[in-house]
Each structure stands twice: as structure tokens, then as C-alpha cells.
């Protein structure tokens, strides 16, 4: 396991905990009929979910920007190159 894989695993675990904790707290507040707690933890859970999804989106965009350029098909010759046969 590389350092990048370890960091990715830690970030995934942190994201799950970051979202699951307020969701569970809001659920407990709803089940125990504590309206103030539900109104506090509900939006906190929503904001945490948005932040985690935004982080995942940014990571996906960065991975897309840094992926290797696809190679040209075999036999491809650029317009102004000095290729044989063309």
C-alpha cells in the first residue's frame, strides 16, 4: 500500500465519520423527540454532506486534469511533420 493509498483511506474514513456523526445525532434527536437537537444536527449533517461531496468533486477533477494524455493512433502523421508516405 502506497502513501497515496493510505491517505485516500484516511480521507474516506474521515469523510464517513464527518457525515455519519451528525446524521446519527439528528436521528437520535428525532427518535427521542428533541426538536431543538434535530434542528441543530439536521442542517449540520447537510452541510457536512455538501462539504464531503465538494471535496470528492475537487479530487475527481484534479485526477482528470493530471491523467496521462492518450496516445495517437498508429500510423498517425501530423499535418506539417516529415512523415514518410504522406
C-alpha positions as CSV (number, residue, x, y, z in Angstrom):
1,X,0.0,0.0,0.0
2,X,1.5,3.3,-1.1
3,X,1.3,6.6,0.9
4,X,-1.3,7.9,-1.5
5,X,-3.5,4.9,-0.9
6,X,-3.1,5.3,2.9
7,X,-4.0,9.0,2.6
8,X,-7.0,8.1,0.5
9,X,-8.2,5.5,3.0
10,X,-7.8,8.0,5.9
11,X,-9.7,10.7,3.9
12,X,-12.5,8.2,3.2
13,X,-12.8,7.3,6.8
14,X,-12.8,10.9,7.9
15,X,-15.5,11.7,5.4
16,X,-17.7,8.9,6.6
17,X,-17.3,9.9,10.2
18,X,-17.7,13.6,9.3
19,X,-21.1,12.9,7.8
20,X,-22.3,9.9,9.8
21,X,-21.9,11.5,13.2
22,X,-24.3,14.4,12.8
23,X,-26.7,12.2,10.8
24,X,-26.8,9.7,13.7
25,X,-27.1,12.6,16.2
26,X,-30.1,14.0,14.3
27,X,-31.7,10.6,14.1
28,X,-31.4,10.1,17.8
29,X,-32.8,13.5,18.4
30,X,-35.8,12.8,16.1
31,X,-36.4,9.4,17.8
32,X,-36.3,10.9,21.3
33,X,-38.4,13.9,20.2
34,X,-35.8,16.6,20.9
35,X,-36.8,19.1,18.3
36,X,-34.0,21.6,19.0
37,X,-31.3,19.0,18.7
38,X,-32.9,17.7,15.5
39,X,-33.0,21.3,14.1
40,X,-29.3,21.8,15.0
41,X,-27.9,18.5,13.8
42,X,-30.0,18.2,10.7
43,X,-28.5,21.3,8.9
44,X,-25.1,20.4,10.3
45,X,-25.4,17.0,8.7
46,X,-26.5,18.6,5.4
47,X,-23.6,21.0,5.4
48,X,-21.1,18.2,6.2
49,X,-22.5,16.1,3.3
50,X,-22.1,19.0,0.9
51,X,-18.6,19.6,2.1
52,X,-17.6,15.9,1.6
53,X,-19.2,15.8,-1.8
54,X,-17.4,19.0,-2.8
55,X,-14.1,17.6,-1.7
56,X,-14.8,14.4,-3.7
57,X,-15.7,16.5,-6.8
58,X,-12.4,18.5,-6.5
59,X,-10.4,15.4,-6.1
60,X,-12.0,13.8,-9.2
61,X,-11.4,17.0,-11.3
62,X,-7.8,17.1,-10.3
63,X,-7.3,13.4,-11.1
64,X,-8.9,14.1,-14.5
65,X,-6.6,17.1,-15.2
66,X,-3.5,15.1,-14.4
67,X,-4.3,11.9,-16.2
68,X,-1.9,10.9,-19.0
69,X,-2.6,12.2,-22.5
70,X,-4.0,9.4,-24.7
71,X,-1.5,8.2,-27.3
72,X,-2.2,8.9,-31.0
73,X,-3.4,6.0,-33.2
74,X,-0.7,4.0,-35.0
75,X,0.2,5.4,-38.4
76,X,-0.9,8.9,-37.4
77,X,1.1,11.7,-39.1
78,X,0.8,15.3,-38.2
79,X,0.0,17.8,-41.0
80,X,3.3,19.6,-41.0
81,X,5.6,16.7,-40.0
82,X,8.2,15.0,-42.1
83,X,6.4,11.6,-42.2
84,X,7.2,9.1,-44.9
85,X,4.4,8.2,-47.3
86,X,2.4,11.3,-47.0
